[in-house]
Amino acid sequence: LQEKVGRILLNGYPTGVEVCEVMLKRLPRLRKFGINTTGLTPHRAIPMLTKIVELCDKRGVIFSTRVSIDGVGDMHNDVRQVKRGFEKANETIRAMKELQKKHPFNFGISTTLFHMNLDDAENILAWSKTEELDTVFNMVRFTEPMLGNTELAATAGVHGEEEERMRQFFLD
């Protein structure tokens, strides 16, 4: 597996499809796997995810994918600092919902709540219910060994009243 991935890397960064093909070929006992996407490049994400879904379906591997959403509308755009980001992510979401009509795979959205989008959590939840999307909410976390992001704790973390509001959102 490492040798094949190494050859792919020599030719540039591997695509998700190439990594999936290697995994399916070299890991015969693989039963399921998943990836997240920003969905911000639908012209690349949709064909890539479609091919991965088809490969996994053919092989009987359970595939899961989620589009990361940080808010509804302008909130998502502001957090991601991408013009029309919510619109682009939505294009990917709509394509995946259509693809589910042809192939079985798990699909939904994921949201990591932190100080910048905490006020939009209820909007995200309401929107995702309207769109009939499986939704996973995560609390922001900081860990150097896994994420290498502890320097962001002071500026992106939730503290005091915000921490209590986040806790209450998850409890509700």
Secondary structure as UniProt FT lines:
FT   HELIX           2..10
FT   HELIX           16..26
FT   TURN            28..29
FT   STRAND          32..37
FT   HELIX           42..59
FT   STRAND          62..68
FT   HELIX           74..80
FT   TURN            83..84
FT   HELIX           85..99
FT   TURN            100..102
FT   STRAND          106..113
FT   TURN            115..117
FT   HELIX           118..120
FT   HELIX           121..130
FT   TURN            131..132
FT   STRAND          134..139
FT   HELIX           144..147
FT   HELIX           150..152
FT   HELIX           153..156
FT   HELIX           161..171
//
